[in-house]
Amino acid sequence: MSGRFVRSSKYRHVFGKPTRKEQCYDNLRISKNAWDTNLVKANPQYLAVNWEASGGGAFAVIPLNEKGRLPEQLPLFRGHKAVVLDTDWNPFDDSLIASGSDDGKAFVWRVPEDFTLRTEEGEDPKDVAPLKQLTGHSRKVGHVLFNPAAANVLATSSGDYTVKVWDVEAGSPHLTLKHTDIVQSLSWSANGSLMVTTSRDKKLRIWDVRQETPAHTVPGHAGAKNSRVTWMGEHDRIATTGFSKMSDRQLGLWDLRDPKEPIGGFHMLDSISGVCMPFWDEATKCLYLAGKGDGNIRYFEYEHDRFEYLSEYKSGDPQRGVAFLPKRGVNMHENEVMRAFKTVNDSYIEPISFIVPRRAEVFQGDIYPPVVGTKPAMSAAEWFDGMEGLPPKIDLESIYEGEEPTEIPASSKPVSRVPSSSTMLSPSKQDPDPLPSTKAPEPLKEPPQPSAAFRGPPPSMKEQTSSIANLASKYDDKADLSSSDDDDDSSSFEEVPKPIERQHMAAKPPAAITEAAAITRKLSSPVSPTKLAAPVVSPSKPASSSSSLSHPPPAPAATSFPGAASDQVTLQDIKALLESQSRTISGQSEKIARLTAEVDRLKTTIGERM
């Protein structure tokens, strides 16, 4: 057996399944702008793509059920005067989307009912106009992100070094978070009260949004290239990707309570030059990393304050943009736990399904826990007034059965800020899977690991296969051996060698005591005439030391004297045996003295040579 420990996990065998070209979204003109963005965003109904358009910026919305080669002319969402840099879907309204552009504005759009890309023959496609215009930034708007708990609260980052938080219904910014450089990435906490940002000044900032002040400002990745950040759902943990000074791609896990440095330091992923895009799945507690410029998507499982490597989806087609579908949109009948959409050659989008290999034909509740639905925890006005809370969740089994989603009320104890969250996610008190406190710090004490927050390098498939085969053969051999032993035991009932072997293993009493005990038993028993007639063994010849220690000499028999003199003969025998043993002990003492003198002489000789 190889000795490699195999960690138990429901998601250890998750694999990525690509899609045939006929089932992809083909004939697209994806934007070639160099701004660092994901290019695509997805929800259970639509897919948004930044479009390469002339005469102003635009993006396309593609219904997920319209696959294959799309028409040459599509209805676009036009209104920006410059290229669209980023889009984001409202988490509680699948038809509401926001966009940010190089023209310094953010727009809010609504997808028309029964929206389709295919038009009647001879009919020109009709473009969609914006629903709201959010004006307030002086430079380009690089990122837009909806609040995950409150309805119609939008955050936008700009080249003017600010992040503005908008009430979409009112169309005005209420809060401004000022930075010292361009914001490269931002992410909300699960209850929408905190935000984390990374910027070009290599700082990681954790904001108390409604106070408009950073609660923590710490050094982030030291590399000059862009870094990304994602809040890990309801955990008080943050995951970042970036580069080292040597341009190696890194992954960092941060504790909100003590973010001075990442837990266990930065973990090096590889030396590829493309930005690594992180995506967090709260239901499975898995982190997906998709690299720009390569076709690989690797995924980790978060457990005990560390990222456990699961596997990697590898493809020869490089990607510039990736989007992940919310959990309520996956295909649960095929045990799909996540679905990604990657851009290929800026001409088509390929869906990738991440599947747990199971044969069950019923709902798998252990891999589909309740997830956030389409109902917010509060309104925008309540959020700006200081309210906090998690949105209610839905039971995925109702969706599996084709029914209306069954709502599960949110926890009565809302996820608050740093004080209460510190107890919620301490290493020994995690909410999802409480474990004994003695097991939580164990990963931090493993010396072979490069860092306390990551496990690597991962075993290959060949190593796992050989390890399982060796384990199976080991138990097979043991079973064969035990069965052969049983056959040997049952084949013969007359072999009794064990009592003789036990005499050698047990500590033996002195020979003289053994002889005396034997003679005592002899005296207590009646003397038969045959024994009196037995030949006499002369005790005058001393026994050797080896024979006296291993096999006691037989007790001398009595001579052919009358029965009244047998006691005197026996006492003489005892006296002779004692004298013999005394001579033997004296001889052994002399040998020990000679050996001791020889050892002393050798020590003296070696000491003189040294």
C-alpha positions as CSV (number, residue, x, y, z in Angstrom):
1,M,0.0,0.0,0.0
2,S,1.3,3.4,-0.9
3,G,0.4,4.9,2.5
4,R,-1.4,7.9,1.1
5,F,-4.4,9.0,3.2
6,V,-7.6,9.4,1.1
7,R,-9.9,12.0,2.5
8,S,-13.6,11.3,2.5
9,S,-15.7,13.7,0.5
10,K,-18.9,13.7,-1.5
11,Y,-17.3,15.8,-4.2
12,R,-14.0,14.0,-4.5
13,H,-15.0,12.5,-7.9
14,V,-16.7,15.5,-9.4
15,F,-15.8,15.8,-13.1
16,G,-16.3,18.4,-15.7
17,K,-18.4,17.3,-18.7
18,P,-18.0,19.4,-21.9
19,T,-20.8,20.1,-24.4
20,R,-20.9,19.2,-28.1
21,K,-20.5,22.0,-30.5
22,E,-24.1,21.7,-31.6
23,Q,-25.3,22.4,-28.1
24,C,-23.1,25.4,-27.6
25,Y,-24.0,29.1,-28.3
26,D,-22.3,29.7,-31.6
27,N,-21.8,32.6,-34.1
28,L,-21.1,35.3,-31.4
29,R,-19.0,38.4,-31.6
30,I,-17.6,38.6,-28.1
31,S,-15.9,41.9,-27.0
32,K,-12.2,42.0,-27.4
33,N,-11.7,44.9,-25.0
34,A,-8.6,44.5,-22.7
35,W,-10.4,45.5,-19.5
36,D,-10.2,42.7,-16.9
37,T,-13.7,41.4,-16.6
38,N,-15.5,38.0,-16.9
39,L,-17.2,39.0,-20.2
40,V,-20.2,36.8,-19.5
41,K,-22.8,36.5,-16.7
42,A,-25.5,33.8,-16.3
43,N,-28.7,33.2,-14.4
44,P,-31.2,30.3,-14.7
45,Q,-32.9,31.9,-17.8
46,Y,-30.4,34.1,-19.6
47,L,-26.8,34.5,-20.6
48,A,-25.3,38.0,-20.9
49,V,-22.3,38.6,-23.2
50,N,-20.3,41.8,-23.8
51,W,-20.6,42.4,-27.5
52,E,-18.1,43.7,-30.0
53,A,-20.3,46.5,-31.5
54,S,-19.7,49.6,-33.5
55,G,-21.2,53.0,-32.9
56,G,-21.3,52.7,-29.1
57,G,-21.3,49.9,-26.6
58,A,-23.8,47.0,-26.4
59,F,-24.2,43.6,-24.9
60,A,-26.3,40.6,-25.9
61,V,-28.8,38.5,-23.8
62,I,-29.2,34.9,-24.9
63,P,-32.0,32.7,-23.6
64,L,-30.4,29.5,-22.3
65,N,-32.8,27.3,-24.3
66,E,-31.7,28.8,-27.7
67,K,-28.6,26.8,-28.4
68,G,-26.8,26.1,-31.7
69,R,-25.8,28.6,-34.3
70,L,-27.4,32.0,-33.6
71,P,-28.6,34.4,-36.3
72,E,-26.2,36.9,-37.9
73,Q,-28.2,39.8,-36.5
74,L,-29.4,39.8,-32.9
75,P,-31.4,42.2,-30.8
76,L,-28.8,43.9,-28.7
77,F,-29.1,46.0,-25.5
78,R,-27.9,49.3,-26.8
79,G,-27.6,52.7,-25.0
80,H,-24.0,53.2,-23.9
81,K,-21.8,55.5,-25.9
82,A,-18.7,53.4,-25.3
83,V,-17.8,49.8,-24.9
84,V,-19.6,47.8,-22.2
85,L,-17.1,46.6,-19.6
86,D,-19.2,44.5,-17.1
87,T,-22.7,43.2,-16.5
88,D,-24.5,41.6,-13.5
89,W,-27.9,40.0,-13.1
90,N,-30.2,40.9,-10.2
91,P,-30.1,37.8,-7.8
92,F,-33.9,38.2,-7.1
93,D,-35.2,39.1,-10.5
94,D,-34.0,37.0,-13.5
95,S,-35.1,39.6,-16.0
96,L,-33.2,42.6,-14.5
97,I,-29.6,43.3,-15.4
98,A,-27.1,46.2,-14.8
99,S,-24.2,47.2,-17.0
100,G,-21.2,49.4,-16.7
101,S,-19.4,51.1,-19.5
102,D,-16.4,53.1,-20.5
103,D,-18.6,56.1,-20.9
104,G,-18.7,56.5,-17.0
105,K,-22.3,55.4,-16.7
106,A,-24.2,52.4,-15.3
107,F,-27.5,51.4,-16.8
108,V,-30.2,49.1,-15.6
109,W,-32.2,47.0,-18.1
110,R,-35.2,44.7,-18.2
111,V,-35.4,41.8,-20.5
112,P,-38.7,41.9,-22.4
113,E,-41.2,39.1,-21.8
114,D,-41.0,36.2,-24.3
115,F,-37.6,37.5,-25.4
116,T,-36.1,35.6,-28.2
117,L,-33.2,36.0,-30.6
118,R,-34.9,34.6,-33.6
119,T,-37.2,36.8,-35.6
120,E,-39.6,36.3,-38.4
121,E,-38.2,36.2,-41.9
122,G,-37.8,39.7,-43.3
123,E,-38.2,41.3,-39.8
124,D,-35.3,43.3,-38.4
125,P,-34.4,42.6,-34.7
126,K,-35.4,45.3,-32.3
127,D,-32.8,46.6,-29.8
128,V,-33.6,47.0,-26.1
129,A,-33.4,50.4,-24.4
130,P,-32.2,50.9,-20.8
131,L,-34.7,51.2,-17.9
132,K,-32.6,53.4,-15.6
133,Q,-29.4,55.5,-16.1
134,L,-27.1,55.8,-13.1
135,T,-24.9,58.9,-13.5
136,G,-22.3,59.9,-10.9
137,H,-18.9,58.6,-11.8
138,S,-16.4,60.8,-13.6
139,R,-14.6,58.0,-15.4
140,K,-15.3,54.5,-16.7
141,V,-17.4,52.1,-14.7
142,G,-15.4,48.9,-14.6
143,H,-17.5,46.7,-12.3
144,V,-21.2,46.4,-11.3
145,L,-22.4,44.0,-8.6
146,F,-25.8,43.6,-7.0
147,N,-26.2,43.2,-3.2
148,P,-26.9,39.5,-2.4
149,A,-29.4,40.2,0.5
150,A,-31.2,43.5,-0.3
151,A,-33.4,44.2,-3.3
152,N,-32.2,46.7,-5.9
153,V,-29.0,47.8,-4.2
154,L,-26.1,48.0,-6.7
155,A,-22.4,48.7,-6.3
156,T,-20.3,50.2,-9.1
157,S,-16.6,50.7,-9.2
158,S,-14.9,53.3,-11.4
159,G,-11.7,54.7,-12.6
160,D,-12.2,57.7,-10.4
161,Y,-11.0,55.4,-7.5
162,T,-14.4,55.1,-5.9
163,V,-17.1,52.5,-5.3
164,K,-20.6,53.9,-5.2
165,V,-23.6,52.1,-3.8
166,W,-26.9,52.9,-5.5
167,D,-30.6,52.6,-4.8
168,V,-31.7,51.5,-8.2
169,E,-35.3,52.4,-7.7
170,A,-34.3,56.0,-6.8
171,G,-31.5,56.1,-9.3
172,S,-29.1,57.9,-7.0
173,P,-25.9,57.0,-5.1
174,H,-26.2,56.9,-1.3
175,L,-22.8,55.7,-0.3
176,T,-19.2,56.3,-1.7
177,L,-16.2,54.2,-0.8
178,K,-13.0,56.0,-1.6
179,H,-9.8,54.2,-2.7
180,T,-6.4,55.4,-3.6
181,D,-6.2,53.5,-7.0
182,I,-8.3,51.7,-9.5
183,V,-10.5,48.9,-8.0
184,Q,-9.8,45.6,-9.7
185,S,-12.4,43.4,-8.0
186,L,-15.1,43.6,-5.3
187,S,-17.4,41.2,-3.5
188,W,-20.3,41.4,-1.0
189,S,-20.7,39.4,2.2
190,A,-23.7,37.1,2.4
191,N,-25.8,39.5,4.4
192,G,-24.8,42.5,2.3
193,S,-23.4,44.6,5.1
194,L,-19.7,44.2,4.3
195,M,-17.7,44.4,1.1
196,V,-14.1,43.4,0.2
197,T,-12.2,45.1,-2.6
198,T,-8.8,44.7,-4.2
199,S,-7.1,47.6,-6.1
200,R,-4.1,48.4,-8.1
201,D,-2.2,49.6,-5.0
202,K,-1.9,46.0,-3.9
203,K,-4.2,46.5,-0.9
204,L,-7.0,44.3,0.4
205,R,-9.8,46.4,2.0
206,I,-12.7,45.1,4.0
207,W,-15.4,47.8,4.2
208,D,-18.2,48.5,6.6
209,V,-20.3,49.8,3.7
210,R,-22.8,51.9,5.5
211,Q,-20.1,53.6,7.5
212,E,-18.2,54.3,4.3
213,T,-14.9,53.4,6.0
214,P,-12.6,50.4,5.7
215,A,-12.6,48.1,8.7
216,H,-9.3,46.6,7.6
217,T,-6.7,47.6,5.1
218,V,-3.9,45.0,4.6
219,P,-1.3,44.2,2.0
220,G,-2.6,41.8,-0.6
221,H,-0.8,40.0,-3.4
222,A,2.6,41.5,-4.2
223,G,2.5,41.0,-7.9
224,A,1.9,43.8,-10.4
225,K,-0.9,42.0,-12.3
226,N,-4.5,42.1,-11.4
227,S,-5.9,40.3,-8.3
228,R,-9.4,39.0,-7.7
229,V,-11.5,38.4,-4.6
230,T,-14.6,36.6,-3.6
231,W,-16.5,36.4,-0.3
232,M,-17.0,32.8,0.7
233,G,-20.8,33.0,1.3
234,E,-22.0,32.8,4.9
235,H,-18.4,32.2,6.1
236,D,-16.3,34.9,7.6
237,R,-13.6,33.9,5.1
238,I,-12.3,35.6,1.9
239,A,-10.5,34.0,-1.0
240,T,-8.2,35.9,-3.3
241,T,-6.2,35.1,-6.4
242,G,-3.3,37.2,-7.6
243,F,0.4,37.1,-8.4
244,S,3.7,37.0,-6.5
245,K,6.6,39.3,-7.3
246,M,8.0,36.5,-9.5
247,S,4.6,36.4,-11.4
248,D,3.5,33.1,-10.0
249,R,-0.3,32.7,-9.6
250,Q,-1.3,32.5,-6.0
251,L,-4.4,31.6,-3.9
252,G,-5.0,33.2,-0.5
253,L,-7.5,32.4,2.3
254,W,-8.2,35.2,4.7
255,D,-9.8,35.3,8.1
256,L,-12.1,38.3,8.6
257,R,-11.2,38.5,12.3
258,D,-7.5,38.7,11.7
259,P,-6.7,39.6,8.1
260,K,-3.1,40.8,8.6
261,E,-2.0,37.9,6.4
262,P,-3.6,34.9,4.7
263,I,-4.1,31.7,6.7
264,G,-1.0,29.7,6.2
265,G,0.4,32.2,3.7
266,F,-0.1,32.4,-0.1
267,H,-0.3,29.1,-2.0
268,M,1.3,29.0,-5.4
269,L,-0.9,27.6,-8.1
270,D,1.3,27.7,-11.3
271,S,3.3,30.1,-13.4
272,I,0.7,30.9,-16.1
273,S,0.4,34.6,-16.8
274,G,-3.4,34.9,-17.1
275,V,-5.6,36.2,-14.3
276,C,-7.3,33.5,-12.2
277,M,-11.0,34.1,-11.7
278,P,-12.5,32.7,-8.4
279,F,-16.1,31.4,-8.1
280,W,-17.5,30.3,-4.7
281,D,-20.4,27.8,-4.4
282,E,-22.0,28.1,-1.0
283,A,-24.0,24.9,-1.3
284,T,-21.1,22.5,-1.8
285,K,-18.5,24.7,-0.1
286,C,-16.3,24.5,-3.2
287,L,-14.1,27.1,-4.8
288,Y,-13.6,27.1,-8.6
289,L,-10.6,28.7,-10.2
290,A,-10.8,29.5,-13.9
291,G,-7.7,30.9,-15.6
292,K,-7.7,33.5,-18.4
293,G,-5.6,32.3,-21.3
294,D,-5.8,28.6,-20.4
295,G,-8.6,26.1,-20.7
296,N,-8.4,24.7,-17.2
297,I,-10.8,25.0,-14.3
298,R,-9.6,23.6,-11.0
299,Y,-11.8,23.2,-7.9
300,F,-11.2,22.9,-4.2
301,E,-13.4,22.0,-1.3
302,Y,-13.2,24.2,1.8
303,E,-12.9,22.2,5.0
304,H,-11.3,22.9,8.4
305,D,-9.9,26.3,7.3
306,R,-8.1,24.9,4.3
307,F,-8.7,24.3,0.6
308,E,-8.7,20.6,-0.2
309,Y,-7.8,20.0,-3.9
310,L,-10.5,18.0,-5.7
311,S,-9.7,17.8,-9.4
312,E,-9.2,19.9,-12.5
313,Y,-11.2,20.2,-15.7
314,K,-8.7,20.4,-18.6
315,S,-9.3,21.7,-22.1
316,G,-7.2,22.7,-25.0
317,D,-9.5,25.6,-25.8
318,P,-8.4,28.8,-23.9
319,Q,-11.0,31.0,-22.3
320,R,-11.1,34.8,-21.8
321,G,-14.4,34.8,-19.8
322,V,-16.2,32.5,-17.5
323,A,-19.6,32.6,-15.7
324,F,-21.2,30.2,-13.3
325,L,-24.9,29.4,-13.0
326,P,-26.7,29.9,-9.7
327,K,-27.5,26.6,-7.9
328,R,-31.2,26.9,-8.5
329,G,-30.6,26.5,-12.3
330,V,-28.5,23.3,-12.4
331,N,-29.9,20.0,-13.7
332,M,-30.5,17.9,-10.5
333,H,-31.7,14.9,-12.5
334,E,-28.2,14.4,-13.7
335,N,-26.5,15.2,-10.4
336,E,-25.1,18.4,-11.7
337,V,-23.7,20.5,-8.9
338,M,-22.4,23.4,-11.0
339,R,-22.4,24.6,-14.6
340,A,-19.9,27.0,-16.1
341,F,-20.1,28.9,-19.4
342,K,-16.7,29.7,-21.0
343,T,-15.9,31.7,-24.1
344,V,-14.0,30.0,-26.8
345,N,-12.1,31.9,-29.5
346,D,-14.4,34.9,-29.0
347,S,-16.9,33.2,-31.2
348,Y,-18.9,30.8,-29.1
349,I,-19.8,29.9,-25.5
350,E,-19.4,26.3,-24.3
351,P,-21.4,25.0,-21.2
352,I,-19.4,22.8,-18.9
353,S,-21.4,20.6,-16.4
354,F,-19.7,19.5,-13.1
355,I,-21.3,16.3,-12.1
356,V,-21.2,14.0,-9.1
357,P,-21.0,10.4,-10.5
358,R,-24.0,8.6,-9.0
359,R,-26.5,6.1,-10.3
360,A,-29.4,7.1,-8.0
361,E,-32.7,8.1,-9.7
362,V,-34.1,10.0,-6.8
363,F,-33.3,13.4,-5.4
364,Q,-29.9,13.6,-3.7
365,G,-30.5,15.7,-0.7
366,D,-26.9,15.4,0.6
367,I,-25.4,17.3,-2.4
368,Y,-28.3,19.7,-2.8
369,P,-28.9,21.6,0.5
370,P,-31.3,24.5,0.6
371,V,-30.1,27.6,-1.4
372,V,-31.0,31.3,-1.7
373,G,-34.1,31.8,-3.7
374,T,-35.6,34.8,-5.4
375,K,-36.9,36.6,-2.4
376,P,-34.7,39.3,-0.8
377,A,-34.2,39.7,2.9
378,M,-35.1,43.4,2.9
379,S,-35.8,46.3,0.6
380,A,-33.3,48.9,-0.4
381,A,-34.7,51.4,2.0
382,E,-34.5,49.0,4.9
383,W,-30.9,48.2,4.0
384,F,-29.8,51.8,3.9
385,D,-31.5,52.3,7.3
386,G,-29.2,49.7,8.7
387,M,-31.1,46.4,8.6
388,E,-29.2,43.1,8.2
389,G,-30.2,39.6,7.5
390,L,-29.9,36.6,5.2
391,P,-32.4,36.1,2.4
392,P,-34.8,33.0,2.8
393,K,-33.7,29.8,1.1
394,I,-35.7,27.3,-1.0
395,D,-35.8,23.6,-0.9
396,L,-34.3,22.2,-4.2
397,E,-36.3,19.0,-3.9
398,S,-39.5,20.9,-4.8
399,I,-37.8,22.1,-8.0
400,Y,-36.6,18.6,-8.7
401,E,-40.2,17.4,-8.5
402,G,-41.3,20.1,-10.9
403,E,-43.3,22.0,-8.3
404,E,-43.1,25.6,-7.1
405,P,-40.1,26.3,-4.9
406,T,-40.7,25.7,-1.3
407,E,-39.4,28.5,0.8
408,I,-37.4,27.8,4.0
409,P,-37.3,30.8,6.4
410,A,-34.0,32.4,7.0
411,S,-32.3,31.8,10.4
412,S,-33.7,34.0,13.2
413,K,-30.2,34.9,14.1
414,P,-28.9,37.2,11.3
415,V,-25.3,37.1,10.2
416,S,-24.0,40.3,11.7
417,R,-20.6,41.9,11.5
418,V,-17.3,40.9,12.9
419,P,-18.1,40.3,16.6
420,S,-20.8,37.6,16.0
421,S,-19.1,36.2,12.9
422,S,-16.0,35.5,14.9
423,T,-17.8,32.8,16.8
424,M,-19.7,31.5,13.8
425,L,-16.7,30.3,11.9
426,S,-14.0,29.6,14.4
427,P,-11.9,26.6,13.3
428,S,-13.6,24.3,15.8
429,K,-17.2,25.8,15.5
430,Q,-18.3,25.8,11.9
431,D,-21.9,26.1,11.2
432,P,-22.5,23.6,8.4
433,D,-20.6,20.6,10.0
434,P,-19.8,21.0,13.6
435,L,-16.7,18.9,14.5
436,P,-15.0,18.1,17.8
437,S,-12.6,20.8,18.9
438,T,-9.7,18.4,19.0
439,K,-9.9,17.8,15.3
440,A,-10.1,21.3,14.1
441,P,-6.4,22.4,14.6
442,E,-5.0,19.1,13.2
443,P,-4.4,20.4,9.7
444,L,-2.3,23.2,11.1
445,K,0.1,20.8,12.7
446,E,0.9,18.6,9.7
447,P,4.6,19.1,8.9
448,P,4.6,17.8,5.3
449,Q,2.1,20.4,4.1
450,P,3.5,23.6,2.5
451,S,0.9,25.7,4.2
452,A,-1.9,25.3,6.7
453,A,-4.6,26.4,4.4
454,F,-3.9,24.1,1.4
455,R,-3.2,20.5,0.6
456,G,-0.9,19.6,-2.2
457,P,0.4,18.3,-4.4
458,P,-2.8,16.3,-5.3
459,P,-2.4,12.6,-6.1
460,S,-2.8,11.6,-9.7
461,M,-5.3,9.1,-10.9
462,K,-2.6,6.5,-11.3
463,E,-1.5,6.9,-7.7
464,Q,-5.1,6.7,-6.5
465,T,-5.7,3.6,-8.6
466,S,-2.6,1.8,-7.5
467,S,-3.3,2.7,-3.9
468,I,-6.8,1.2,-4.0
469,A,-5.5,-1.9,-5.8
470,N,-2.7,-2.4,-3.2
471,L,-5.2,-2.0,-0.4
472,A,-7.5,-4.5,-1.9
473,S,-4.7,-7.0,-2.5
474,K,-3.5,-6.6,1.0
475,Y,-6.8,-7.6,2.4
476,D,-7.1,-10.4,-0.1
477,D,-3.8,-11.9,1.0
478,K,-4.8,-11.6,4.6
479,A,-8.0,-13.4,3.9
480,D,-6.3,-16.1,2.0
481,L,-3.8,-16.6,4.8
482,S,-6.5,-16.7,7.5
483,S,-8.4,-19.2,5.4
484,S,-5.3,-21.4,5.0
485,D,-4.7,-21.3,8.7
486,D,-8.3,-22.4,9.3
487,D,-7.8,-25.3,6.9
488,D,-4.6,-26.3,8.7
489,D,-6.3,-26.2,12.1
490,S,-9.2,-28.3,10.9
491,S,-7.1,-30.8,9.0
492,S,-5.5,-32.6,12.0
493,F,-6.6,-32.8,15.6
494,E,-3.6,-34.8,16.8
495,E,-0.9,-32.2,16.4
496,V,-0.2,-30.5,19.7
497,P,3.2,-28.7,19.3
498,K,2.2,-25.6,21.2
499,P,2.8,-26.8,24.8
500,I,6.4,-27.6,24.0
501,E,6.9,-24.1,22.4
502,R,5.5,-22.4,25.4
503,Q,8.3,-24.0,27.6
504,H,10.9,-22.1,25.6
505,M,9.1,-18.8,25.7
506,A,8.4,-18.8,29.4
507,A,11.0,-17.9,32.0
508,K,12.6,-21.2,33.3
509,P,13.3,-21.7,37.0
510,P,16.7,-22.7,38.2
511,A,17.7,-26.3,37.5
512,A,18.2,-27.2,41.1
513,I,14.8,-26.1,42.1
514,T,13.3,-28.1,39.2
515,E,15.2,-31.2,40.3
516,A,14.2,-30.7,44.0
517,A,10.5,-30.3,43.0
518,A,10.7,-33.5,40.9
519,I,12.3,-35.4,43.7
520,T,9.7,-34.2,46.2
521,R,6.9,-35.4,44.0
522,K,8.8,-38.7,43.7
523,L,9.0,-39.0,47.5
524,S,5.3,-38.3,48.0
525,S,4.3,-41.1,45.5
526,P,4.7,-44.8,46.3
527,V,7.8,-46.5,44.9
528,S,7.0,-49.3,42.5
529,P,9.2,-52.4,42.2
530,T,9.9,-51.6,38.5
531,K,11.3,-48.2,39.5
532,L,13.5,-49.7,42.2
533,A,14.9,-52.0,39.6
534,A,15.8,-49.2,37.2
535,P,19.5,-48.6,36.4
536,V,21.4,-46.1,38.5
537,V,22.7,-42.9,36.9
538,S,25.9,-41.8,38.5
539,P,25.8,-38.2,39.7
540,S,29.6,-37.9,39.9
541,K,29.9,-36.6,36.3
542,P,29.1,-32.9,36.2
543,A,26.5,-31.7,33.7
544,S,27.4,-29.0,31.1
545,S,26.1,-25.5,31.5
546,S,24.0,-25.7,28.4
547,S,22.4,-28.9,29.2
548,S,21.7,-27.9,32.8
549,L,19.9,-24.7,31.6
550,S,17.9,-26.1,28.7
551,H,17.1,-29.6,29.7
552,P,17.2,-30.7,33.3
553,P,18.9,-34.1,33.8
554,P,16.6,-37.0,34.7
555,A,16.2,-37.7,38.4
556,P,18.4,-40.7,39.5
557,A,16.5,-43.7,40.4
558,A,17.0,-45.6,43.6
559,T,19.3,-48.6,43.8
560,S,18.2,-52.1,44.7
561,F,18.3,-51.4,48.4
562,P,15.5,-52.4,50.7
563,G,12.5,-50.0,50.8
564,A,13.5,-48.7,54.3
565,A,16.8,-47.3,52.9
566,S,15.2,-45.4,50.0
567,D,15.1,-42.2,52.0
568,Q,18.8,-42.2,52.6
569,V,19.5,-42.9,48.9
570,T,17.3,-40.0,47.9
571,L,19.0,-37.6,50.2
572,Q,22.4,-38.6,48.8
573,D,21.1,-37.9,45.3
574,I,19.9,-34.4,46.3
575,K,23.3,-33.7,47.9
576,A,25.1,-34.9,44.7
577,L,22.9,-32.7,42.5
578,L,23.5,-29.6,44.7
579,E,27.3,-30.1,44.5
580,S,27.0,-30.5,40.7
581,Q,25.1,-27.3,40.4
582,S,27.6,-25.5,42.7
583,R,30.4,-26.5,40.4
584,T,28.5,-25.4,37.4
585,I,27.8,-22.0,38.9
586,S,31.4,-21.6,39.9
587,G,32.5,-22.4,36.3
588,Q,30.1,-19.8,34.8
589,S,31.3,-17.2,37.3
590,E,34.9,-17.8,36.2
591,K,33.8,-17.4,32.5
592,I,32.0,-14.2,33.3
593,A,35.1,-12.8,35.0
594,R,37.3,-13.8,32.1
595,L,34.9,-12.1,29.6
596,T,34.8,-8.9,31.7
597,A,38.6,-8.8,31.8
598,E,38.7,-9.3,28.0
599,V,36.2,-6.4,27.4
600,D,38.2,-4.1,29.7
601,R,41.3,-5.0,27.7
602,L,39.6,-4.2,24.4
603,K,38.3,-0.9,25.7
604,T,41.9,0.0,26.8
605,T,43.3,-1.0,23.4
606,I,40.7,1.0,21.5
607,G,41.2,4.1,23.7
608,E,45.0,4.0,23.0
609,R,44.4,3.8,19.3
610,M,42.0,6.8,19.4
